[in-house]
Amino acid sequence: MNNVKTIQDLLTDRNADAFLLTHLPSIRWTCGFTGSNAALLVDAHRAAFVTDGRYDAQAREEVQGAEVHVYEGSMWTYVEEQSLLSGLDRIVVQSDHMTVDRFSTLTDRFADFTWVPETQVLTRQMASKNPTEIDRIRRAQRTTEAVLDWVVGRIEPGRTERDIAADVVYAHLTRGADSMSFDPIVASGPHAALPHARPTDREIQEGDLIVLDMGGFVNGYASDMTRTLAVGEPGKRARAVYAAVRRAQSAALEQARAGLTGAELDAVARDVLEEDGLADAFTHSLGHGLGLEIHEWPRVSRTSDEEPMPAGACITIEPGVYLPEEEIGVRIEDVVVLEEGGSRNLTDASHDLTVLDPARSAS
């Protein structure tokens, strides 16, 4: 991956001489490096990539569009000794991904330079995915779908939420995921009505709804999927709530397209739930962007900014309804890529309510 030229083009819109990137996903997007320690300095004419000796061979193999520098000891001592900042004055840093201590180190050590803190550097550029990135997210979704199929076959009364969460992690890692994109949510019975419940030692019981929210990084890109299932017949009320959430998601999937704001798309699902008197029980945003990080811009929320979502953005669409007093919780989540005039769903898993036979044995 080589987006160095994109960074250089951004300099023309700013009164600055260079960008200093320290956010690892931004660095990976710019030059392809996948390690855990690096900085990337990009000015109008060159790019200098700096990492430590652990990543010498890896950086020389992966980094594109930048000269590789490998230091021993202190990164900033190396930067100073190699005069990597020579000829520069104003340098933009990613203030939302830099500690106060690190920023103080820069400003104290390199006091002759003007350090310009800026938030959301590259946020918009990284949101619009190219075909390779979209394919990687699709492949990550396929991995999570395979995990779901396997895990569902292991759910039965008596197993705990923690047991199932461990299955989710194991199945992702043994099916090619680099890591989990977040700790899985396995929320059963009354816990299903908690949008971000953590797995506990609660045992699955007949009649439970179970919310499974999971995802993993595959080749650096995240998946994210939620399905709600029932162990035995859940009852008319639970089925009605599930149907309402499904209608809300279907409406949002149908209306999703590049050019809408996040708030406009959120309203589509929320309005459907309002028809069933459930809008107040939809307590979170409709979705979020994802890619090299599990949560990226754009936000698909009532409070989203007014900037239209771009073509190529991959977002989740995940309406939910949570009724603690009734011990009912339902969420359904897909990942789609926004296109001009519509969207393409990258998720193939069924949206139907899966009802498990509580008498069966886990496979």
C-alpha positions in Angstrom: 0.0 0.0 0.0 1.4 3.4 -1.0 -0.6 6.5 -0.2 2.4 8.8 0.4 1.3 11.0 -2.5 -2.1 11.5 -0.9 -0.4 12.8 2.2 1.8 15.2 0.2 -1.2 16.6 -1.7 -2.8 17.4 1.7 0.1 19.7 2.5 -1.1 22.2 -0.1 -4.3 22.8 1.9 -2.4 23.6 5.1 0.2 26.1 6.1 2.6 23.3 7.0 5.8 21.7 5.7 5.2 18.1 6.8 3.1 15.6 8.6 4.5 13.4 11.4 2.3 10.3 11.6 2.5 8.2 14.7 -0.9 6.5 14.6 -0.1 3.0 13.4 -3.3 2.4 11.3 -2.5 5.7 9.5 1.0 4.6 8.9 -0.1 1.2 7.6 -2.6 2.9 5.3 0.1 5.3 4.0 3.0 3.0 3.4 2.0 -0.6 4.3 3.9 -1.2 7.6 2.2 -3.7 9.9 4.4 -3.6 12.9 3.8 -2.1 16.4 6.4 0.8 16.5 7.0 3.5 13.9 6.8 7.1 12.9 6.4 8.4 9.4 7.6 11.9 8.4 6.1 13.1 5.1 7.1 16.4 3.5 6.4 17.7 0.0 9.4 15.9 -1.6 10.1 12.8 0.5 9.0 10.4 3.2 11.1 9.0 6.0 9.9 5.9 7.9 11.5 5.3 11.3 11.3 2.1 13.4 13.5 0.1 15.8 15.8 -2.9 15.1 13.1 -5.5 15.7 11.4 -4.5 12.5 14.5 -3.9 10.3 13.8 -6.8 7.8 10.0 -6.4 8.0 10.1 -2.7 7.3 12.4 -3.1 4.3 10.0 -5.7 2.9 6.7 -3.9 3.6 7.3 -0.2 3.5 6.4 1.5 0.2 7.1 5.1 -0.9 9.3 6.0 2.0 13.0 5.7 2.9 13.4 3.2 5.8 15.4 4.3 8.9 16.2 1.9 11.7 17.3 3.3 15.1 18.9 1.9 18.2 18.1 3.6 21.6 15.9 6.6 21.2 13.8 7.3 18.2 14.0 11.1 18.7 17.7 11.0 19.2 18.0 9.2 15.9 15.7 11.8 14.2 17.9 14.5 15.5 21.2 12.9 14.6 20.1 12.1 11.1 18.7 15.7 10.6 15.4 14.2 9.4 13.7 17.5 10.2 16.2 19.6 8.3 14.6 22.3 6.1 11.2 22.1 7.8 9.4 24.6 10.0 5.7 23.8 10.6 5.0 20.1 11.2 1.5 18.7 11.7 1.1 15.9 14.4 -1.8 13.6 15.1 -2.9 15.1 18.4 -5.8 12.7 18.9 -3.3 9.8 18.8 -0.4 11.3 20.8 0.0 11.4 24.5 0.6 14.7 26.3 4.0 13.3 27.3 5.1 12.5 23.8 3.9 15.9 22.5 5.9 17.6 25.3 9.0 15.6 24.4 8.7 16.8 20.8 8.1 20.4 21.6 10.9 20.5 24.2 13.5 18.6 22.2 12.8 20.3 18.9 11.9 23.7 20.2 13.0 25.4 16.9 10.2 23.9 15.0 6.5 24.7 15.1 4.4 21.7 16.0 0.8 21.9 14.8 -1.6 19.6 16.7 -4.4 18.4 14.5 -7.2 15.9 15.0 -8.7 13.5 12.5 -5.7 13.6 10.1 -6.5 11.2 7.2 -9.9 10.4 8.7 -11.8 11.2 5.5 -9.2 9.8 3.2 -9.1 6.5 5.0 -12.9 6.2 5.1 -13.2 5.8 1.3 -12.0 2.2 0.7 -10.4 1.1 -2.5 -11.5 -2.3 -4.0 -8.6 -4.2 -2.3 -9.6 -2.9 1.1 -13.3 -3.7 0.5 -12.4 -7.2 -0.5 -10.4 -7.6 2.7 -13.3 -6.5 4.8 -15.6 -8.8 2.9 -13.2 -11.7 3.6 -13.1 -10.8 7.2 -16.9 -10.9 7.3 -16.8 -14.4 5.7 -14.5 -15.5 8.5 -16.9 -14.2 11.2 -19.8 -15.8 9.4 -18.0 -19.2 9.5 -17.4 -18.6 13.2 -21.1 -17.9 13.8 -22.1 -21.1 12.1 -19.8 -23.2 14.2 -20.5 -21.4 17.5 -24.3 -21.6 17.1 -23.9 -25.4 16.9 -22.3 -25.4 20.3 -24.9 -23.4 22.2 -27.1 -25.4 24.6 -28.6 -24.9 28.0 -26.0 -25.2 30.7 -23.1 -23.6 28.8 -22.1 -20.2 30.1 -21.7 -16.9 28.3 -18.0 -17.1 29.0 -17.8 -20.6 27.4 -19.4 -19.3 24.2 -17.2 -16.2 24.1 -14.1 -18.5 24.4 -15.5 -20.4 21.4 -15.9 -17.2 19.4 -12.2 -16.2 20.1 -10.9 -19.7 19.4 -12.9 -20.1 16.2 -11.7 -16.7 14.8 -8.0 -17.4 15.5 -8.2 -20.9 14.1 -9.9 -19.7 10.9 -7.3 -17.1 10.0 -8.0 -14.0 12.1 -5.0 -12.0 13.1 -6.8 -11.0 16.3 -10.2 -10.1 17.6 -11.5 -6.7 16.6 -13.1 -6.4 20.0 -14.0 -8.6 22.9 -17.0 -10.6 21.8 -20.4 -9.9 23.3 -22.4 -12.9 24.4 -25.5 -11.7 26.2 -28.2 -14.1 27.2 -31.6 -13.7 28.9 -31.7 -10.5 30.9 -28.2 -9.6 29.7 -29.5 -9.4 26.1 -31.2 -6.2 27.1 -27.8 -4.6 27.9 -26.3 -3.2 24.6 -22.7 -3.9 25.6 -23.0 -6.7 28.1 -19.8 -8.5 29.0 -19.8 -12.3 29.0 -20.4 -13.8 32.5 -20.8 -17.1 34.2 -24.5 -17.1 33.6 -25.7 -20.4 32.1 -27.8 -20.5 29.0 -31.4 -21.3 29.7 -34.4 -22.5 27.7 -36.4 -19.5 26.4 -33.3 -17.2 26.3 -32.6 -14.7 23.6 -28.9 -14.5 23.0 -27.2 -11.5 21.4 -23.9 -12.5 19.7 -21.7 -9.6 18.6 -18.3 -10.5 17.2 -15.5 -9.6 14.8 -11.9 -10.2 13.9 -9.1 -8.6 12.0 -8.1 -10.6 8.9 -5.1 -9.3 7.0 -5.4 -6.1 9.0 -9.1 -5.3 8.3 -12.0 -5.7 10.7 -15.2 -7.6 10.6 -18.2 -6.8 12.8 -21.5 -8.8 12.9 -24.3 -9.3 15.4 -27.0 -11.8 15.3 -29.7 -12.6 17.9 -31.0 -16.1 18.3 -33.3 -18.0 20.7 -32.9 -21.2 22.7 -36.3 -22.7 22.4 -39.5 -20.7 21.6 -38.9 -17.1 22.6 -42.6 -16.0 22.7 -44.8 -13.7 20.7 -43.4 -10.5 22.3 -39.8 -11.4 21.5 -40.7 -12.3 18.0 -42.5 -9.0 17.5 -39.5 -7.1 18.7 -37.2 -9.1 16.5 -39.4 -8.4 13.5 -39.4 -4.7 14.3 -35.6 -4.6 14.4 -35.4 -6.5 11.2 -37.8 -4.0 9.5 -35.7 -1.1 10.8 -32.5 -2.7 9.5 -34.1 -3.6 6.1 -35.2 0.0 5.7 -31.7 1.4 6.5 -30.1 -1.2 4.2 -32.4 -0.1 1.4 -31.7 3.6 1.8 -28.0 3.4 2.5 -25.9 5.2 -0.1 -23.1 7.6 -0.5 -24.1 11.3 -0.1 -26.3 10.7 3.0 -25.1 12.0 6.3 -24.8 9.6 9.2 -27.7 11.3 10.9 -30.0 10.9 7.9 -29.4 7.2 7.7 -29.8 6.7 11.5 -33.2 8.4 11.2 -34.4 5.9 8.6 -34.1 3.0 11.1 -35.2 5.1 14.1 -38.4 6.2 12.3 -39.4 2.5 11.6 -38.9 1.7 15.2 -41.0 4.7 16.2 -43.9 3.2 14.3 -43.8 0.2 16.7 -43.3 2.4 19.8 -39.7 1.1 20.2 -37.6 4.1 19.2 -36.8 5.0 22.8 -35.5 1.5 23.3 -33.0 2.0 20.5 -30.3 3.5 22.7 -27.2 3.6 20.6 -26.1 4.8 17.1 -27.1 2.9 14.0 -23.5 2.2 13.1 -20.0 3.2 12.4 -17.2 3.0 9.9 -14.7 0.2 10.0 -11.5 -0.8 8.3 -8.0 -0.9 9.7 -9.8 0.0 13.0 -13.0 -1.4 14.3 -14.4 2.1 14.8 -13.7 4.7 12.1 -15.4 7.7 10.6 -18.2 8.1 9.5 -20.4 7.8 12.6 -23.9 6.8 11.7 -25.7 8.5 14.6 -28.3 11.1 15.5 -25.4 13.4 16.5 -23.3 12.8 13.3 -21.8 15.8 11.6 -23.4 17.2 8.4 -20.6 15.9 6.1 -22.0 13.4 3.6 -20.6 9.9 3.8 -18.4 9.1 0.8 -18.5 6.3 -1.7 -16.3 3.5 -0.7 -17.1 3.9 3.0 -17.7 0.6 4.8 -20.2 1.0 7.7 -22.1 -1.2 10.0 -25.9 -1.0 10.1 -27.0 -2.4 13.5 -30.3 -1.2 15.0 -31.2 -2.7 18.3 -34.0 -2.7 20.9 -33.4 -3.2 24.6 -36.2 -3.8 27.1 -34.7 -4.7 30.5 -38.0 -5.0 32.3 -39.1 -7.6 29.8 -35.6 -9.3 29.6 -35.7 -8.8 25.8 -32.8 -7.5 23.7 -32.4 -7.8 19.9 -29.7 -6.4 17.6 -28.9 -7.3 14.0 -25.8 -6.0 12.3 -24.3 -6.1 8.8 -21.4 -4.4 7.1 -22.1 -2.6 3.8 -20.1 -0.5 1.4 -21.7 2.7 0.3 -21.9 3.4 -3.4 -23.4 6.1 -5.5 -27.2 5.4 -5.5 -27.1 2.5 -3.1 -25.0 0.1 -1.1 -23.6 -3.4 -1.3 -24.0 -5.7 1.6 -20.7 -7.5 2.5 -22.5 -9.8 4.9 -24.2 -13.0 3.8 -25.5 -14.4 7.1 -29.2 -15.0 7.3 -31.3 -12.3 9.0 -34.0 -14.8 10.1 -34.4 -15.5 13.8 -32.6 -18.8 14.6 -34.5 -20.8 17.1 -32.4 -23.6 18.6 -33.8 -26.9 19.9 -32.9 -26.8 23.7 -33.0 -30.6 23.8 -30.2 -31.1 21.4 -26.5 -31.7 22.4 -23.8 -29.3 21.4 -21.6 -30.6 18.5 
